[in-house]
Each structure stands twice: as C-alpha cells, then as structure tokens.
Amino acid sequence: MSEYDVEYPDGLHVVHDGPRQAPALLLIHGSGASSGNWKPMVPALAGHHHVIRVDLPGHGQSPPGLCYEVPAQAGRVAAVLDHLDLRDVAVVGHSSGGYIATALAEQRPALVRSLTLISTGPSPDAFLPQPILLRALLAPPLGPLLFARRSDAMIRRGISATCVRPVEIPDDVVAELRGISYRTLRTVLSRNTAYITERSVPERLTDLDLPVLAIFGAADPRWNPSSAHRYATVPNARLELLPGVGHVPMFEAPEAVSELLLSFAATSR
C-alpha cells in the first residue's frame, strides 16, 4: 500500500492503495469521519482495484473549505478525478458520503460507472432520534464546549454508539477524527439535510442510468432500517441488508462489505 505525494485541488488529502493500472474504486467517507474509516476494507479491495480515498474538506488531513454544500463537495471530488485523468470509476459513499457520490453522478455522469451507497439515509423523515452522547456533542449550548474537549475515549464511544457490534477504532483513525471542528461538522450536517430535503436520494438515483448497490445495516441506529427498502424502487438497484449490523459496516462487518463491493464492481463493468 502506498500514498502518492502530489498536490491535489483544494489541497485535499488523497490516499492511493493497490495498482494504478487496476480498475479505479473511489471511497468517500461520511460526516465527521475521514479516509481512515475505510482502512479495515482496504487490503481486500486493493488486491483488485486502484483504491482512492479522499479526505473531504475540514476532515482528516484536508484543510477546511469555504463551502460545504453537497454539490460543491462533489465538484471537489470531480476535480480530483480529473487531476488523476480518471473516468468510469466505481464510486462508493458511506452515510452522507453517499450524497456526495450521488451528486457527483448528477454533475459528471461520465466519471461514474456505478454507485454503492452504504448506510445512506434516503430522506430526512428516515432519521432516528440520535444517541444521547451524539446529541450532547452536537447540540448548543454545551455542544461546542464538549466537542472541543472530547477525549480519545469519547470519540471512540461516539462511533460505537452508532454501531451494534463491538468495534475497534485504531489510534490513527481517532487522531484523524479529532481534527474536524464543531462549526465545520454542524455546517456539513446542515448542508446534507438540505440536499436530501430538496429531493430524496432514491428520486435522484431514478434519474441516473447507473447500476446502484445500497448496503444497509439491518440494525442501523441513525437511520430507520426499513427506509432502506426505498432504494429497491430505483431501476438497476440492488439492496443488501446486513443482519446485526449498525451504521458503520466498515468497522462492524468489513469482510462482508468488501465481498459485496468486489462482486458488484465485477458485475457492473
């Protein structure tokens, strides 16, 4: 595995794994996360693909952005693919990363060969009451103070609160998650809600002539798992529910998700 030391548009931090000549697979993390969230799956995926992981603005090792609207985020990702001279890429998004993946396909269809959305809530009405810890960290007036003082243990508990299975969060991933600011995360969450309020994800996907794989944890505590069935209405879409899995399948069931991605990528070429 290797990382290529080059300058990318907007100063985005981009990690490459696997052979450059292999089919490209782009992984887009969700809100408050980083490219490191995909690490448990990278060894399996990099054996078959040129895996590209992007830290979105204000996340991981990327600098903050001036705008966090979902279409603007998709434009930044498109600029990275243009910089790499890549087209026809298999694109994967986790949680709100699925909104950016969808917006990328809306804006630049030639860049996207297929879409995989993991734990991506379809519309605002599917959002569940959040765990107490997450509400405390994100809600004013105490949110900004708690967020700035959150410990490594608190960051781990925040992730675990969205999972069903016990998970191990590596130290380097925790360090990457520490970098995001309260203001950035609140802004990102607001812009994500605006995107799916304007039009639901299944509606948007219906207008795209693309193979779609939707993966959902059957016990997701952030989004109503039954809402995953809305993706079944999308032409060329396949839905996979993972029993006993919560919101972060990359940590909870990396082998199962990797197998699904590899199979889908192989059949959607």
Disulfide bonds with the S-S distance in Angstrom:
none
